[in-house]
Each structure stands twice: as C-alpha cells, then as structure tokens.
Amino acid sequence: MAKARDTFFEGEFEPHTRLKHLIWDRYLKAWAQKLLGWGRAGQRLWIVDAFAGSGRDEAGNPGSPLIAATIARDIVAARRTAPGGPAPVVHVVAIEKDPKRFEELRKNLGEFTSGSPQIAHIRQGTLADYINRMMQFIGSEPALFFLDPFGVDGMQADLLPKILSGPQNELFALFSDTGAARLHAVLDAEDVSADEAVARGMTGPSLFPDFDAEDEAKVRAEAERRATALGYTRPAAKRILDEAFGGESWLEAIEAVAPEERPLKFVRLYMQLLLRAGAKFGIAIPVRDKKNRRVYHLVYASKSAQGFRTMKESITTALSASDLPSHVREEMVLDLNVDVESTITHIAQAFEGRTVPWTDSKNKHAETVRNYALEHTGVFPQQCDEIRDALAKRYKTGGTARNPTLTFPLRAILEKPPDGGA
C-alpha cells in the first residue's frame, strides 16, 4: 500500500489525521446544531472545504468533505421532521484543484449532489477562483471554512478578510509551521559554486590522480545540480510564503529569531493575520503524530466566544476518542495547558468587585467564571478543575468545593503589595 499522505489521500489516514477529522466532525455537528437551533442565525448554513482532496482514503475512511456532507444531510433530515419553523438548508462546497482527485471526489460525493435541496456542490480549482462569487451567495449567512493544504502552498493571506467578512463566519485550518520553516530554509541555503565545492570536498592530491579526477567530477556535478535546484525552488518558496503572509514583512520577523524558534514564530505571525482579518478569538493547537513528533498546528478563528468555547470542547472530546497512543495524547493535553497564575489574575481582574458562581447547572449560558475562562482565556476543559481550585483558595466566599461562589476584590486591592506598602 502506498505511503499515507494527508491531503492527497493515498494509502490510509495516519492517526493524527484521523484526530483532525474527529475534531472537524465534533465541531461541525455542534456548530450547525447551535446555529440552526438559535434561530436568529437563520436556517441556511455554508461549509466550504477548500482543499477537499478525493473525499476518502484507500481504506474507505471518510475525509473532510464526506464528513461534512454526511453531517449536513443528517442535520437537515432531523430538522425537517421537527415540528414548526422553516426547513433548514446546509450547503457543502468542496473545492479540489488536482484533476484526478477531483474526479474521485465527484464519485465519493455523488449521493450528496442530487436531490432537493442539493447538499454538496463540487468545484475544480482553488478557493481564490470561486471566493468572490461564492461570497455573493453566502452574504450574511453563517459560513465555516476549512483550509487543509499539503504544506503551505495555497494559504493566501488576501483571502482571509473575505473568509471572515460575514458576521458569523469562522475558519478552521491546518497550518504547517514545519513546512513554512523548510521553505524559509531554502531561501537561507548557502550558495556554493562548483569551484568552492571542489575546494571544500577535495582535501588534497592522493597517490591516485585518476580517482581524484573522478571524485572532483562528482563533487562538481552535485554542486551544479544543487545550484540549479535552488534556482528553481527559491522563487517558488518565496512566492508561497509571500502569498501566505501577505507580503515580505514575515522575512524580517522570522530571521530575527533563532532557527529552532522559527516554526512557532510562523504560527504567531499567522494568528496575527487572522486577528487583523477580523477574528476576535483564535487558537492554535499543536498536533503530534504517533511517534510524538509535532507535525503541524490546527488553527481556529472566530468572532464568537461561544464558538471558541465549543471548539475547545470539541478538541477535548476528539482527543479522548483518538487512536493516537495514550502517551501522545497526554503530551497534547500538556501542550494545551495554560499558566495558572496569570490566568487567575486575568479572571480576577475581569470580575473585580463582583460575586460570581463558578458554574450554573441550570443555565449553561449563564455568566459564570467557568464560562468566562473557556470563552475569554486559553483554558481548555481538562484544566478547569485546576483553575477552579486555585481561585477558590483565594476568593471563595460560599458554595461547595465543586461549585464555589467567588468574590473578587477591586483591582486596587488586588494590586496592593502583600505587606500593605504603597
């Protein structure tokens, strides 16, 4: 069987890819049900898979467009049987550039492209080819975009403001920080002429001049091949990174940090792009493979605090259901943990002068400290108990150990030194 490649769907999906699809599955269901149930969002939703691939792997496991179409069909069917209200419509737009994968995609989504209303709409090309026309159809209706390229090619910064232009639009994407760092390494590669390569590689004459001449020819040929390859790849690498970050400003920022810090610096630069494009909430989740190596980040951007919380919950439940080895999942949980001290300081300042319960069992949308932590800080559900207990030690004035009532002093008191000095 061919070696698995996430986007090209050759072979069988790797465990970290199946985790990505689990998160996609969990979040899509929650996102669609929330918006359709809310009512004020309307009864038409859009799911745009911009790097759709062929739809499934060779073992038959569904890829992102097939997962989306199945969820859309099931939710629409369930809502149509519910009494009252208009029938909802969920459109899935699947875009694939490669002709071979596009034909496979058409076959794999065939059952979703007929019927009324039509669930899946399949297009050949790139998101840039269709986004202007597509946004005219979407208008102000909620849309969730999924960007899952192979590497960084196709991550165009100029599309982000369009993607996030709608009042309830969201983005879920794979960002290959290691791929970006490799592209930068191509730009940073040393130019070595054939003569320099020979001078470095040939330490001096030996007793066998014929062999020396043969070795010199090999070194010279390899140096010329490498120089030719760099001549082709450097312009492509520069173009891909310039398109991904909207110009050349990324280069100075990346070269200002040490090589080992550059992958995470690329992630931070991309998150800044999303915020400038209109997102109010964003998170980057480092994903590990079965050998416990970080392979990429999954990035989420939204204007909704509740969507931010729901994505965290979806990641948590998907991670617990993943078939990654347990020690890898444990490492990923640790990757997601935040600093407790700075988080409780943030919360205390947000609620200064007020008394607020940790949670409200009767109203999950009530203003509570737990909801605030999930919606306005980096806290994930698995760390909530630790945050609650740390807060209770300082600010508990009632309630129980599991659900304390917390009273936060005014900021002037919070900032007063422990010894009472000025």
N, C-alpha and C positions, 0 to 999 in steps of 0.2 A: 504493500500500500504506500502511496506517496506520502511524503512528509507533510504534516498538517501546517497550513498557513491560514491564519485567522480570517483575513479578508477574502482570500481567493478560494476558500472552501475546498481545498484539496486535502484528501485524507479525512481524518476525524478531528473535531474540535479538541483543542487542549483543555485541561481543567480550568485554567484561568480564563479561557474564552467562554466556557460554559458558565463560569461565575458572572462574567459580563452580561451574558444573556439572561441569567437569573435575575440580576438587578434590573435589567430592561423589562423583563416580564413583570416583576413585582411592582415596579414603579408605574408602568403603563396602566396596569389594572387600577391601581389606586388613583392615579391622575384622572383617568377617564371617568371613573365612578364618582369621584369628588365633583368634577366639573358638571357632569350631567345631572347629578343629584342636587347640586347647588342651585340650578335654575337660572340665576342671573347671568351665568356664563353662556346661556343659550343651549341649543340642542344639536349643534354641529361642531365637531372636533376634527383636527387635522394632525396626522402623524406623518412626518417626512423622513424617510430613510435615504440619506443622500449618497451612501456608498453601499448599496444593497447586496452586491455580490450575486450569487446564484440562488440564495434562499435556504439552502440546507447543505450539510456536509455529505461525504460519501457514505457515511454510516446511517444517514437519514435523520440526524439531529437537526431540528429547525434552527435557521438563522434568524437574524433580527427582523427581516421583512415578513417572514412567515409567522413569527411570534406576534408581530403587530397586527397582521391581518386576522389571525385567529382570535385575538382578544377583541378586536373591533367587531367582528361578526358575532361573537358570543354576547358582548355587552349590548349591542343593538337588538339582538334577538330577545334578551331578557327584558330590556326596557320596553320593547314593543308589546309584550304580553302584560306589562304592568298597567293597571287602570289609570286613566286620566293623563292629561298632558300630551304634547305632540310627540311623534315618533322621532327618536334621535337618529343622527347620521354621523358616522365616523369614517372619514376618508383616509386611506393609507396611500401615500405617494412613494413609490420605490424607484430610485434612480440608479442606473448602473452604466458605466462607460464602456467596459470591455464587451465586444460583440458576442463572444462565446458565453460569458457568464450571463449576459442579458438574455440570450435565448433560453438558458437553463432557468433563469428567474421567471420568464414568461410561463414555462411549463409548471414550475413549482407553485406559482400563484394563480394558475388557471382557474381554479374553483372560486376564486375571490374576484375575478374580473368580469363575471357575468352576474345577472340578477339585478333586481331593482330594490333599493339603491345599490349601485356598484360600490364594493368595498375598496378594492385595490386598483390603483392607476399606475401603470408601469411605463417608465420613460428611459430611453437610451441617451446617455450623455453625462453631463455634470450638473451639480446644483446651480452653478453660475449660468448655465444655459437656460434654466427654467425659472429662476427665483423671481424675477420681476413680474412675469406673467402670473406665476403661482400666487404671489402676494396680493395681486388684484382679486383673485378668487377668495383667498383667505380673509382679507380685510381685517376686521377686529375680532374674528373668531379665534378661539384658543388653538395654538399650534405647538406641537412638540417636535423638535428637530433632532435627529440622531446622525452624528458625523462619526464614521468609523473607517478612516482611511488606512491603507497599508503604509506606515511611516508617516511623513508629514506632508507629502505631496497632495495638494487639493485643499489644504486648510487655509482658506483665503480670508484674510482679515477684513477686507472690504465687504464681505458678505455678512459679517456679524451684526452690524446695525440693522440690516434688513431682517435677519433672522429674529432678532429681539425687538423689532419695531412694534409688534402687537402688544396690547396691554396685558395679555396673559400668555405670551409666548415664552417657551423655555428651550434650553439646549442641553443635550447630553452628548458627550463626545469622548472619543479615545484620543488622548494627546500623547504622542510618542516622544517623550523628552529624551530618551536614549537615541532615537532616530535623529532628532534635531542636533544633538551633540555630535553624532557621527558626521552629519552634513557639515557642521562647522569645522570638524577636524580635517575634512577635505580641503576647505579653504585655507586652513592653517598649515597644511602639509608643506614640508620644505622642498623647494626647487633644487634639484641636484642635476647638473649637467652630466653627460656621459663621461667627459674627461674627469670630473670630480669623483664620480662613482668609481671609475677605474683607479684613480689615485688612492681612494679610501680602501678599495677592495683588494688591491694588489700590494702586498706588503714588501715586495722586492723581488728581484730575479732569483730563480732557483737553478738547480742543475739541469732542469728540463725545459728549455726555452719553447719547445713546441707546445707543451702543456700550458705554459704561461700565456702564449698567444691564444690558445683555445679558451682559457679562463677569462682572459681580457675581453674576448669577443662576446662571451656570455654576459659578463657584467655590463658591457656597453649596450648590448641588445635589451637587457632588462631595464636599464636606466632609460633608454629611449622609449620603450613600451610604457613605462610608468609616466614619463613626461607627457606622452600622447594621451594617456588615460586621464591624467589630471587636467589636461587642456579641454577635454570633453566634459568631465564631471564638475569642475569648478563652476562654470557658468550655470549649470543645472542646479547645483547645490545652492548657489547664491540666489537664483530665481525662486526656488522653493521656499527658502527661509524669508526672503523679502516679501513674498506673497502671504506667507503665514502670519507675519508680524507687521504688515502694512508699511514697508519701507526699510530703511537701513539702520534705524536707531537701535535695533536689537544688538548689532555687532559690537558697539562700544560697551553696552551693558554686559554682554557675555564675556568680552575679553578683559573686563575689569575684575573678574573673579577667577579663582584657581580652577584648573581643568576639572578636578573632581567635584566642584560645586556647580558646574555649568548645567547639567541636566535639570536640577531643581530650579536654577535661575531661569531656564526656559519656561518651566511651569509657571513661575511667578509672573513672568512677562505676559504669558498667555492669559492668566487670570486678570491681570490689569487691563488687557484688551477687552475682555468680556464686560468688566465694570464700566469702561468707557463707552462700550456699545449699548449700554442701557440696563445691564443686570444690576440688581440690588443685593442679591445673595449668590454666593458661589462657593464651590468646594472642589478640591482636587484629591482623589482617592488613589494612593499608590497601590498597584496591583502586583502580586507576586506569582511566579509560576510554581510548578510542583517541586522544583529544586530550591525554592525560597529565594529566587532572584527577582528583584524589581524589574518588571518588563515594560510598564507604561503607567500612565495615570488616566483614570476616568474623571472627566470634568463635568460638572453640572452648573448651570447658570439659570437664574430665575428672578422674577420680580416679586415672588410670593413667599412670605415667611412660612406659610403652611406647606407650600411645595418643598421648601428647604427641609422642613422637619420630616415630611413624608419620604423624601429621598434618603435621608439618614436612616429612617426606619426600614426602608426597602433594602438598603445596603446591609443592614444588620441581619435581617431575616434571610437574605440571599447568602450571606457569608456563613450563617449557621447551617444552611442546607447544601453548601458547596461540597463537591467531592475532592477538593484540594486536601492534602494531608493535614492532620489536625495541628501539627506544629507550625505549618504555614499560615493557617487561619488564625492561630494565636498571635503570630507576628503581625499579621494585618490588623488585628484588633489593637495591638500596641501602637502600630503606626498611626491609628486614628485617634488615640487618646490625646487630650489637651492638658496643659499645665493647670493644676487645680487651684493654686494660689491666685494666679492672675484672673482666672475665671470667676472665682467667688468675689473678688474685688469688683470686677465688672458688674456682676449681678447686684451686689450691694449698692453700688452707685446708681444703677438703673431703678432700684426700688427705694431709694433713700427716703426716710421719713414715713414709710408705709408698713402696714402689717399685711402679709400675703401668705396664703397657704402654699405648701409645696405642690399639691395637685388637687384636683376636684373630680371625684369619681362619678359625679352625676352629669358633669358637662366637660367633655374632653377639650372643648374650645375655650373654656374659661381662662381668664387671666390668672395664671399660676406661675410659680417660679420654675417649675419643670418645663412648662411650655416655652417660657422665655429662654431658658437655657438651650433648648433644642432649636428654637427659631431665630435666635439672635447671637448665639455664640457657636464655637466649634464643637460643642459637646455632642457625642453620639449616645444612643440609648444605653449601651453597655456601661457607660461611665456615670450614669445619672445617680445611682445609689451612692457612689463615692462623693459626688458633688453635694448631694443632699446631706450626707453625714457631716461633711466639712462645714457646711452652712449652719447646721443645727448646733454644732459645738459653740458657735459664736452668737447666733441670732435667734435661737429657738425661744419662743415665749408661750407655747401651748401645743396642742395636738398630740400626736403619737410619734413613736420613733419612725414609723413608715411614712407618716404624713404630718410632719411638723408644721406648726404655724410660725412664720418667721417675721420678726420685727427688725427693720433696718434703720439705724440711726441716720441723722442728717449728715451730709458729706463733711461738714466742718468737724463733726465728732469723729467721723471715720479717719480723717486725715490728721487728727491730733496725735502727737507723739505719745507713746505709752507712758513716759514719765511725767506727762502733764505740762511739759515745757512749751514754749511758743514755737 
